Amino acid sequence: MSASYYDPELHPEDWVDVCAPGSEILVLFPQGDYYYFGNGTSFSAPIVSALGALRMSRYPDETPDEVRTAIETYTKWWFPP
């Protein structure tokens, strides 16, 4: 996780369905003349949103709930060593 800290021992009722990197994300500066490394959930949320957009472009008749279910079902469980 990035700017938000998640500890399953402190909050076992919470569960992260999909996560994305939130640190050292190479992004284009708003003026467009250079790149920099950004950190935080503001950088990880667009990655997960893009995942939904890609799914919707491939399956345009799916409802938002179906897109969410597909993302939750087909993402791979990965925990860093």
Beta strands, then each sheet from edge to edge (+ up, - down):
strand 1: 25-28
strand 2: 35-38
sheet 1: 1+ 2-
end
